Amino acid sequence: RYVRLILDGEIMAQRDNQPTYMLQKGNFVSESGLHAGLLLNGKIESCCSMVAVGNVRTLRWDRTELMELLGREKDMRNSIRAALSFDIVRKLKGQRSMLSEGRISDASHWTLKRKEQTDARYDAILHNLLRHRDSMTQWKDELRNYRVIHHIDDEHHRVALKRFGWTPEEFEGLQFEGHEEEQEEEYVKHDFKWWAKDVVMRLFS
């Protein structure tokens, strides 16, 4: 439900008790696709556990209220976009530091859990979109971009859709008959493209 920014302290992200990366002052928490231009409102299932390392202080926004604000304020959207570009780079560098500093005892297991975390994050984002299907056409391009950044292939996309009771044909054609789960309120469309994301991610991957 919340997007957070760490003001002080450190938070360890864990998948099944395996540390996957460290978040520090200035890192965003639970942005859930915002770096790819996805302005998702409502709740999004977490893909990992967040464990505070000592005392931590964060700034917290209600996700829906923040996305509504970003939908109205172009300058703020651009500022968030710039901040998240640095945020992604810092997180990637932090993962490399964990390896170089010997903080990961089993690199293969660590890589597996990072992949599971990435896949689970995509599933949660997709599920959120399906719950907001009245406005899903606004986010399909951004979702494709997200898949490119995070290497989500067609097979995983298909399996995730099946898990939520959809077929790829329904998703692409936006055929909603038979999907009667409660819909959350429609969200305001943004008007910017995340043009640098693929370059940044490929440079530092």
N, C-alpha and C positions, 0 to 999 in steps of 0.2 A: 504493500500500500504506500510505502514511503520511499523517496529518493533522498540519500544522505550525502553529505560532504564532510570528510574528516577534518576537524580543526586542530586536534591534538591527539597524539598517541598512535598506536598501531593496531590493526585488526588482521587476524589470520583467517583466510578462506580455507575451508576444509571440505573435502568430499569423502564421506565414509571414514572420517578420522584421518585422512591423508591430507596434510597441508598442500595446497595447490598454488597459492600466491599470497603475498603480504601486501596489505593496503596501509598507506602511511598518510601523513598530513598532506592535504590537497587532493587526495584521491576521492572519486565518487564511488558510492556504494548503491547497488540495485538500480542502476540507470536503465537496464533492460532494453537495449536497442536504441536508446536516444542518440548514441554516436552515429547510427546509421540513418537518422532522420525519422525514426519511428516514435511518434508521440502517443504513447499508450496510456490510457487512464484506467483507473480501477486497480484491483489486486492482481499481482503476478506471483505465481508460485516460485519459491526460492530454489535454486539449483545447488546450493551448498549451505554449509553452516558458517556463520561469522563469529569468531571467537576473539574477544578483546584481549590484547596483550598488555596487562596493566590497566591504568586509567585511560579512558578514551572520551573525547568530547566531539560531538558531531552537530552539524546543522541539518535540520530535517524539514523536508517539504512533503505535504500530501501530494501524491502523484497526480491525481486528477486536477487539483487546483494548479499545480505547476504546469501541466500540459495545456490547460486552458489559457494560462498566462502566456506561455510560449507561442500559442496559436495566435495571440493578439499582438505580441510585441516582437517585431522583426529584429530589432537591435539586440534584444535579449537572446533570441534564438541564435543569432550569429556569435554572440559572446559565449554561449554554452557550447556551440560547435567548436570554437577555438579552444576552449578549456578542455573539452573531451578529447581533442586530437592529442594534446599533451598528456592527458590522463592515460590514454591507451598506450602510448609510448612508454610512459613510466611503469605501467603494469608489466609490459613485456620485458623491460629491462630488469624489473624486480624479479621476475621468474628466472632470468638468466643468472642473476646474482645468487639466488638460492642454490643453483647448481654449482656455480664457481666457488661458493663459500662452503661447500660440503654440507649444506643443510638438508639435502635430499639423499637418503641412503639407498634407495632403489629407484633409479631413473626410469626404468620401464614401467613400474607400478605408478609412479608419479605421472608419467605421460598418459597412461591409461585413464587415470582419474581425471586429469585435465580434459581429456577427450569426452569422457562421460559428462563432465560438468558443462562443457560447451554444448553437447547434444541436449542435455536437460534444460539448459537456458533457452535454446531454440524452441523446444517443445512448449515451454511456459509462455513464450512470446506468441507462438502460433495459437495456443489455446486462448490467450487474451484476445487476439484478433478475431477468432471465431465467435467469441462471446459478444463482440462488438461488430457483428457482420453487416449491420446497416451501413457502416462507414468503411468497411474493409477495402473497397475499391480504391480508397484514398491511399492505402498503405502498401498495396501489392508491389509497386516498384521498389519501395524502400525495403520490403521484406526480401525481394530478390537480391538487392544490394547487400543486405545483411548476410544472406546465404553465401555470397561470393567472398565476403570478408572472412567469414568463419568456416568456410569449406563445408557447408551443409549440402550434401549431394541429393540427387533426386530420390534415391532409395530411402534415405532417412526421412526426407520430406513426406514421402508416400506412407511410410510406417507411422509417422507422427499423426498424419491426417486420419489414418485408419483407427488409431487409438482413440481419437475424438469423434469417430463416427462419420467421417467424411471420405470421399474419394477424390483423387486429383482432378477428375472431370468436374465434379461439383464445385471444387475450390476455384478452378480456372473459369468456369462458367457462371459462378455465383448463383448456383441453383440451390435455393434454401428450403425447398419443400421437404418435409419430413424432419426438419431440425427445429424442434419446438422448445428447446431450452430457453430459459429467460434471457432476454437481451438487455444489456446495460445501455445507458443513454448514449446517443450518438455524440461523436467528438468532432471538434472543429478542425478542418484541414489546415496544415501548414503550407508554406509556399517556397521552401528552399530545398535544394539538393545537396546531399553530402558528397561533394565532388572530390575530396582529397582522401577519403577513407581507404580506398583500395591501394593507393600508392603508399600511404603510411604503413598499412599493415604488411604489405609485401616487402617493404624496405627493412622492417624490423622483425619479420617472422623468421 
